[in-house]
Amino acid sequence: MTDHLLRVLGSAELVASGTTQKLPEKCFQLLSYLLLAPTQRGTRRQLADLLWDSIDDSSALSNLRQL
């Protein structure tokens, strides 16, 4: 089993199998949301709106696919 570590202080980083990967801000926000609310069920549209509330739905969903 691989241990994973999510560093949240300073720059957001994910450490897995001894490899450190810096996370883009939106990716970090999404991962944090999913880890902190594991029983929450949201639609893709709700998650996209949570992360990109100031842009139209189509663009927000497209951005979510890019993560």
Secondary structure as UniProt FT lines:
FT   STRAND          4..7
FT   STRAND          13..16
FT   TURN            17..18
FT   STRAND          19..22
FT   HELIX           25..36
FT   TURN            38..39
FT   HELIX           44..51
FT   TURN            53..54
FT   HELIX           57..66
//
